[in-house]
Amino acid sequence: MSDITSLSAVTRPADVRPSPGDIPRSRGNAMWVTDRSGMVGWGRAASLTFSGPDRFTQAQRWFDAVVASATIEDEVARPGTGLTAFGTFSFADESADSSTLTIPATILGWDEQGAWTTTVRSDAASDGETIAPIGHLGKVQWGPGDLDEDRFTDAVSETVAILAKGDIKKVVLARDMRIVSEEPMDERLLVAKLARDFPSCWTFCVEGMIGATPEMMASVRAGHLTTRVLAGSWPTTGGHDAAEYALRSSAKDIAEHRYASDSVLHAIDLQASGPVRANGPTILRLPNVVHLATDFEADLAPGWTGLTAAGAMHPTAAVGGTPTDKALEVIRRIEGLDRGRYAAPVGWMDSQGNADWALALRCAQLEADPRRARAFAGGGVMDRSIPQQELAETEAKFSAILRAFA
Ligand SMILES: C=C(O[C@H]1C=CC=C(C(=O)O)[C@@H]1O)C(=O)O
C-alpha cells in the first residue's frame, strides 16, 4: 500500500462543461467520455499499482482504505463526484505491465444535469499551471508489431486445427501494430477525435491507454449492474445493411457470441442478489463494424462492487475463449503476445459505489517515448474460421483507433 494519509476531496458545481482545451497537460491525464457525460482529470493525489491474479481485489481494498480515511465534501453527489479513481488493468496475471488505480488531483466532470469540479489535493504543478497548447501529431506511420499479418493468419490456422479436435470451443486471438508519430502524441487530441467519431462508445484514457470501446463489463449505479457483451463481428466495408445481414445469418458468429454471453451470464449469476435480465443478441452498429450484442442487468449482491464484478468476469470469452483455462493456454502458446492492458477492465469508480469498468478494446497504449504507441485488435476463432476473414475483421477493428492518429 502507498503512504496515503487522509485525502480531502471537495466537489462543487461548475458553470460550464469542460473542453479538451481546459486540460493543462498533453500526457498523464485520466479521461472518460460518453455522448452524455464525461470526466477529465490530471495530477495525482494518490496512485498505486497492482499485479498478479488478485490485482482486482487488491485494488478494491486499497480504494476502500483510501475512502475510509478521506474527508469528502460533495455538493453534487452524482456518479463520478466525490473521491474518484481511474484504473487500467493487465489482461494476464503474469503480464509485465502493471495494473494501476489513480486518484487525480483535479477532475472536471459533466453529465446531463450539469458540470462539476473535484479537487483532491492540488499538486504543485497544477497550481496556476499554464495550459500546453493541443499538439498535432505531424506525419504518422503504422506497421506490424510483434505478430504480423502472416503470423496472425498462421496462428488462426493452427488454432482452427486445435478447435477441430473438439475439447476447446473458442479462442480469441489478437495481433498488435506499432504507431510512430512525427510530433509527441497528445492525449487530449486523441480522446477528442475518438469521442467525436464513436459517440455510442466509451472513450477512455488512463495511464496512456487510449481507446473507444463498445463493450461494458460492469457499469454500477446504486448497486445495479449493467453489462454489454459483444462477440460476433462483421466489417462494414460493404455497407451496414450487408454487414448486418451477413452477421445475422452467420452460424459461426452466433455460436461465437453465445460462448461470450454465457461466460458473462455465468459470472453475473454468482454476483446477483436476484434475477438477471438479458436482452439480446441484438445488432450494434459502429462506423467500422457491426457486432452481436447482449445486455445483462442485475442487482449486485452485498460485498460485490463494479471492480470486483469485472475482475471476476475477466477474461470473458469475448477476449479469452471457452473453456477459459484451455483457451488462455492456446493464446499464450500460439499468439504469444503480452497483451498489456488490452482486453482487460479500464474505467473508474467513485466513493459512492458507482463505477464504469469497460473492456479495453479498439485502443492503443502510448509508450514512454511520446512519439510511439502500440495498438491491439483481435477476434474470436472458431473451428470454422477462415484465416483471411479473421484478418479482415482485425483490420476493421484497428481502423477505429488508427483513424484517431491519422
Ligand atoms: C477482441 C476484440 O473484440 C471482441 C469484442 C467484440 C467482438 C469480437 C469478435 O467478434 O471476435 C471480440 O470478441 C477486439 O476488438 O480486439
The ligand as an ORCA input file, in Angstrom:
! r2SCAN-3c Opt
* xyz 0 1
  C     -11.248     -8.917    -29.168
  C     -11.871     -7.897    -29.744
  O     -13.243     -7.863    -29.914
  C     -14.097     -8.692    -29.151
  C     -15.328     -7.904    -28.937
  C     -16.300     -7.852    -29.907
  C     -16.282     -8.761    -30.949
  C     -15.363     -9.763    -31.015
  C     -15.358    -10.757    -32.120
  O     -16.298    -10.735    -32.943
  O     -14.427    -11.534    -32.229
  C     -14.364     -9.963    -29.921
  O     -14.889    -10.956    -29.089
  C     -11.170     -6.717    -30.242
  O     -11.835     -5.766    -30.674
  O      -9.928     -6.686    -30.182
*
